[in-house]
């Protein structure tokens, strides 16, 4: 179950606990809602812990300064046909 599923569990649990006044024989929907919210919160905590361990921090690449290119031209201006 991913992060989206955990958020849905929290939302459904909150709706059952706070936004409904349904009464079912043998089922307390307030308790079911609290359980769903708790499971969703545990899932979010677990997911964030796993995601934090998976994150790989790459060290910054070393900066290498290149030497300026020196173009050697022949005295007569001919460059062997390979550009500048």
C-alpha positions in Angstrom: 0.0 0.0 0.0 1.5 3.3 -1.0 1.2 6.8 0.4 -2.0 7.4 -1.5 -3.7 4.4 0.0 -2.7 5.5 3.5 -4.2 9.0 2.9 -7.4 7.4 1.6 -7.6 5.3 4.8 -7.2 8.4 6.9 -9.8 10.3 4.9 -12.4 7.4 5.0 -11.8 7.0 8.8 -12.3 10.7 9.4 -15.5 10.7 7.4 -16.8 7.7 9.3 -15.9 9.2 12.7 -16.8 12.8 12.3 -19.1 13.2 9.3 -21.6 10.4 9.6 -24.5 9.7 12.0 -25.3 6.2 10.7 -26.1 3.5 13.2 -25.5 -0.1 12.4 -26.5 -2.9 14.7 -23.3 -4.6 16.0 -20.9 -2.1 14.4 -19.7 1.1 16.0 -18.7 3.2 13.0 -16.9 5.7 15.2 -14.5 3.0 16.3 -14.1 1.7 12.8 -13.2 5.2 11.7 -10.6 5.7 14.4 -9.1 2.3 13.5 -8.8 3.3 9.9 -7.2 6.6 10.7 -4.7 4.9 13.0 -3.8 2.3 10.3 -3.4 5.1 7.8 -1.1 7.1 10.1 1.0 4.0 10.8 1.2 3.4 7.0 2.3 7.0 6.4 5.0 6.7 9.1 6.2 3.4 7.7 6.2 4.7 4.1 8.1 7.8 5.0 10.7 5.8 6.9 11.2 3.4 4.0 11.4 6.3 1.5 14.0 8.1 3.7 16.2 5.0 3.7 15.9 4.6 0.0 17.0 8.1 -0.8 20.5 8.1 -2.0 22.5 11.3 -1.5 25.0 11.8 -4.2 28.2 13.7 -3.3 28.7 16.8 -5.4 30.8 16.2 -8.5 34.3 17.7 -8.3 34.7 20.8 -10.4 37.4 20.3 -13.0 38.6 23.4 -14.7 39.7 22.7 -18.2 42.8 24.2 -19.7 42.0 26.8 -22.4 42.4 25.3 -25.9 45.3 26.6 -27.8 44.9 26.4 -31.5 48.1 26.1 -33.4 47.9 27.6 -36.8 50.4 27.2 -39.5 52.2 30.4 -40.6 50.6 30.3 -44.0 47.1 30.1 -42.6 46.5 26.5 -43.7 44.9 24.4 -41.0 45.0 20.9 -42.5 41.3 20.9 -43.3 40.1 20.1 -39.7 38.5 23.4 -38.8 39.9 26.2 -36.7 
